[in-house]
Amino acid sequence: MNRFILDANVLLYEPDCIFAYPDAHVIIPISVIEEIDRFKKEFNEVGRNARLVSQILDKIRMDGSLTEGIQLENGGLLSVFIMEETTVQLPAFINLAKSSNRVLAATMLIHRQYPDQTVLVTNDINLRVRVSALGIDVIAYEEKRPNLEKFYEGIATLKVDERKFQSLLASGEQITTTTDFHANQSVQVQSLESKESEVCRYHLENGKLSTIDRFPDGIWGIKSRNMEQEIALDLLMDESIHIVILAGKAGTGKTLLALAVALELMLSANRYQKILVSRPIFPMGRDMGYLPGDIEKKMEPWMQPIFDNLEFLSTNHSSPGSKTGGYQRLLDMGLVELEPLTYIRGRSIPHRFMIVDEAQNLTPHELKTIVTRVGAGTKLVLTGDPYQIDNPYVDAGSNGLSHVIEKFQNYSLSGHVNLIHGVRSRLAELASNVL
């Protein structure tokens, strides 16, 4: 029977990982439980998971002795490993004052007894390196994580003969027998003969490809500069799509496009009552009381990138709102709301164009909380870069934005595109690519 030793960071990321190894022996060092105990009073996702781990272990312990091992319903065995430090013979470099070294020491002891069956499960990269250097098997916890090598970008390519291509251009749509496309996935249809191409969107309900809507005059003074931005505008302007995910590196125009469409649909088309904008106040869940003023004043430092984009859109000479008096008037009139995500739980948000910027810093549970707040008539736009993360508890594969992209790709209410080309400036594009 294989023995999987769980580190604290794995349990704090996914409490149910205890049940992820059927027919195996799952071992939790007592030092890991002590470390988790330090987080249980925090009012954020980590604190919630710490409390959940304690509840799971408390329920399991009713069935027997955790030190001897308790049989789980999945056929596995769970035990807590208690290390007697007075009898441990460890290398001099292992300082047991560090929590990661206590996990390493426990792993070494178990490995000595079961050399071919011991595996440490940890998301601590440095600990994985050290354990591997000692000749012990070690893995990262990958359960429920997207495969970044096959990261869904929202764009595919389809090559057809010239006859089918001309038929597509003439009618604006084409039935396809290909079942590899996802709902609302953009497809660049290319002619095999002429090499011409046309961008379409796949409609899951009828299996048709239809050419995307283009906006040659722009939206609120903003014109698309590349194919990905054309696709983004098509998804954002379609009221049948209730959630749009715009991923991409800094400077690709994610937030600017979302705000331009929001202003267009609220002020010109009267589809929405207000625009609601938020960004994670990192770390999410912490109080903002140390900042002076009311909620709007407290939010200002975090929302400045939003203000910059709103100011540009409000003063852009080609924009319909160039004479509206700037973004401050929109705020004063209550047409644009700033919402701290800290207080969103329990709300219902109807008839809003809702934008959550920098969504890659949210955990899957936090983003689920946000998405389930969406009420009737609300469109939600998530923007962010899965590879530019400030939250130490998530990474490119485990963050909420990547989670939503993977989970929603087969539902017609959702649309996604990955923006590639930087449009902020030549310098910003160069910095994103080479620094």
N, C-alpha and C positions, 0 to 999 in steps of 0.2 A: 504493500500500500504506500503510495506516494505521500509525502508529508509537506504541506504548503504552509510556510510561516508567513503570517500577515503583518506588515508594518502599519504604523499608526496612520500614515498619509493615505494608505489604501482604504482603510476603514472610514476615515474622515471624508474621503471622496465618494465611496459607495458602501454604506453600511451592510447592504445585502450581499457583499462579496463573500461573507461567511458561508453562503449557500452556493457559491459559484463553482465549487469543486466536488461534484458528486463522486461517491465511492473512494474518497481520499481522506486523509487525516489532516484537518485544518488546525494549526497551532497558533495561539496568540500569546506571545511572551507577556508576563505580568507587567514589565516595564512599559509595554505598549498601552495597556489599560490605564496605567498611571499617567502617561502622557495625554491620552484622550480625556482624562478627567479634568485636565487644566483648561480644556476648551468648552466645557459643558455650559458655562454661564454666558458665553458670547451670544449676542443677538444677531447672528448672521447664519449663513449656510453651514459653515464649519461647526458652529455651536449646535445647530439643529442636528447635524449628523452625529456629533459626539453624544448627544442625549439619546439619539435613536440607537446607537451601538450599545449603550448601557442598558436600554430597555430590552433589546434583543438578547443580550447575554443574561440579563436577570430572568427573562422568561425561560431560556434554555436551561439554566442552572436548577430549575425546579424538577428536572427529570433525572438528576443524578449529581455526580461530583465532576466539576470542571477540571480538577487536577488529574483525575483518573481517566476522563474522557466520557463524552455523552454522545450517543448515537443520534444522528440527524435524520430527518425524513427522506433526504435525497440519497441515503445510503452511506453518507460520510460520517466522520467522527470529529468532534470538536473538543479541544482541550486547551487549558491555560498552562503555560510552561513557567515554572518558578525556578529561578536560578539561585543557587546557594553560592554567594560570592566568596565565602571563606574557603571553599574547596575548588574554586575555578582556577585552572592553570591557563593563563592567557598571555599572548605576546605583550611585551612591555609597551608597545605603541598604542595599545587599546586603553583609552581613558574612560572608565565606566561612568564618569560624571556626565558624559554626553549621551543623550538618548539613543542616537543612531549607533553608537558603539555598544550599548547594552543589547540592542537588537542583533548586532553583528556577533557579540559574544554568545547569545542564546543560539543563534544559527550555527556557530561553530560547534557548540556542545551537542546539538541535535545531529549535526552532520557527522561527528565522530562516532555516534551510535548507529546512524543509518546513512552511510556514505553515498549510497546510490539512489536514495529515495528522498533526499532533502532538497527543497526548492524554496528560496526566499522570494516573496512577492512584495516589491516596493517600487514606488514611483520616485524615490530619491536617487538621482543619477549617480552622485558621488558614492553612495552606499552600494549601488549595484557594481560600480567599478571595483571597490575594495573587496566586496564579497567574491566577485569573479576572480580577482587576483589571488584569492586564497584557495581557488579550485572548487568553489561551491556553486551549484546551479542557482541562477537568479534571473527573475523575469519582472517586467513591468505589468501592472494590472491593466489589461486591454479590454475587459468586458464592457460592452455597450459603447465602445469608442469607434468613431468613423475611421475608415481606412484612408489615410491621407495620400497614399499613392494613387488612389482612385477618387480623389476629392471631386465631388460633383460641381461642375462649373456652370451648368445651365445652358451650355451651347454645344451643339453637335454638328456634324457635317454629313450631307447626303449627296451622292453623285448620281445623276440621272442622265438619260439620253436627251438629245436636243429636242425631240418631239415633246417629251413630257415637260421639259423646261419651258418651252414656248407656251404650252397649254397652261402651265402655272402662271406665267406672266399675263396671259389673256384673261383668265378667270379669277385670278387672285387666290385660288385654293386648289388643293389636290388631295385625293384620298391616298394614303400610304398603307402598304401592307406590313411595314416595319413595325415591330412591337418593342423595339429597344428604347424608344423615346419615353421621357417622363412627362407628366402633366405640365403644360405651359412651357416646355423646354423650347428654346430657340434653336432653329435648324438652318444652317447655311446650305441651301440647295445649290449645287454646282452642275453646270452642263459639262458632260464628258467631251463634247466636241468643241464648243466655242469658249469654254473655260469661264463663261460668265456665271455670276452667282446672284442669288436673291435670298434675303433673310426672311424666314417664316417662323411661325409659332405652332407647336403641335397641340391639338385639342384632343384630350383623352376621350371625351364623351363620344365623338363621332369618328375618331381616327384620321382627322384631316389636318393637313398643313395649310395654313393661310398666311399670306404675307402680312408682316407687321405694319401697324400704323406708324407712318412717319410724320414728323411735324416740321416741315421746311421753314416755317416762320418762327419756330422756336416755341418754348413754353416760358412765359413770364420773362421774356428777353433772353432766355438761355437756349442755345442751339447745340445739338449733339455734335461731338467732334470725332466720334469713331463708332464702329458697329456696336460695341458693348453699350455705349450710352444711348444709341437708338433703341436697343432692346430694353434698356432700363426705363426709358420714357414710355415705351409701349406697355410695359407691365404696370407702371405707376399710374397711367391714365385709364387703365381698364378697371371699371368699378366692379366687375365680376370677380376680380382677384382681391381677396381680403387681406392677404399678407404678402409683402414683397421683401425679399432679402437681397440687399446689395452688398456684396463682399468685394474686397480689393484693397490694395496698398494705399498709403497716404497719397493724396493729391489726384485721385482718379475721378473725383467729382461726385462721390456717393451722396454726401450730405447736401451739397448744393442742388443736385437734381431733385432730391426728395423735397426740399423746401420750395423749390420753384414750382413743382407740381402741386404741392400743398396750397400755395398762394393762388395758383390758377384755379384749382377746383373749389376753393373756399370763396374767393372774392369775385371771380368771373363766372364760374358755373354754379355757385351756390349749392354745392353738393354737401358741404360739411359746415357745421356751426362754428367750429374753432379748430385751431391747430394746437396739438399738445406735443411738446418736445421734452425729451429728457436724455440724460446721459448717466451712466453709473457714477455715483459719488464714491470713489474708491477709498477704503474698502466699503462695499455696499453694506448697509445696515447700521453703520455708525452714526451717532448723533452729530448734527451740524451746529450744536449750541455754542461752540467756541468761536464761531463767526458772528460778527455783529449784525443786527437788523432782523427783518422778517424773513420769511422763506425766500422771497424773490431776491433779497440782498444776499442771503447766504448762498443762493444758487449761482450768483453772478460769476464768481471765479471759475466754476466748472462749466458754465454755459457760454463763456466768451467765444469759443469757436462757432457756436450757433449764431451768436449775435453778429459775428463778422460776416457770415454768409447772408443773414437777413439784411444787414446794412448794405451789402453789395447788391442784393436783389431789389432793395427799396430805392436805391439811388442810381442803379444802372439806367442810363438814358434811353435804352431800347425797351425797358420794362414798362408794363402798364402801371406799375406802382411807383414810378420814378418821382412822382410829385405827392406821395402820400405822407412825406415828412419823416421818413426813416423808420427803423424797426421799433423805436420807442413808442411811436404813436400806436402801432399794432398792439404793443404790450398794454399801453394805457387804456385802449378800447376793449381789452380782454379778448381780442381775436387770437392772440398767441399766448398759450399758457405754458409755464415752466413747471414741470412736475418732478419732485424728488422721488426716485424709485423706492426710497426707504419707506414711504407712506402709501404705497400703491395697493398693498394687500387689503382686500375687503371692498375695494371700489368697483363700480361698474361704469364703463366709459363709453357712452353711446354718441353717435353722430360726430365723431372727431376724426381728423387726419392725424394719426399718432406716429411720431418718429422717435425711435430709441437709437441713439447714436452710440458708437463704441460698444456694441452689444457683445463683442468677443470677451469682455471682462466679466460677463455674467456666467454663473453656473447654469447647468441645465434646469435645475429646480427653480432658480430665480427667474429664468426666462419663461418657464412654464407659468409661474405666478403672474407674470406680465401678460402673456398671451391670453390667459383665462380671464383677464379683467376686461377684455375687449367686448363692448356691447354692440347692439344692433346699429347698423349703418356706419360703423367705424372701420377705417382702413389702417392697418399697422405696417410700418416700414422699419425694418431692422437694418442698420448699416454697421460695418466694422471690418476689421482685418484679422482673420483667425491666426495670423502669424505675428501679430503685434499686440502682445498681451502683458498687462501690468499686474494682473491678479496672480499671486504666487500659488494659489490653490487650483488653477486650471492651466491647461496648455493648449496647443493647437488642435489636439484631438478631443479634449474633454470639455472645452468651453461650450456655453449655451448656444452661440451662433452656429458653430459647426454641427451641434446636435440638431438644431431646428432644420438646417439645410438638408441633412440626411433623412430626417423623419418625415418631412413634408413634401418631398420631391414627387410623390405619386398622388397628390391631391390637387384637384382643380382649383381650390381656393387659394393656392399658393403659387408664387413665381419667384425665380431666383436667377441672378446673373452675376458672374464674377468679372469685375472691371479690371482691365489689365493696364491700359495706357494712362500714364500720368498727364494731366492737363493743367496743373497749377502753374507750372513754369518749367523751363528747360532745366534750371538748376535743381528744382525739387524732384523732377523725374530722374536726373542723374544721381542725386543723393539716395533716392529710394532703391536704385538698381545696384549701386556700387558700394555704399557705406554699410 
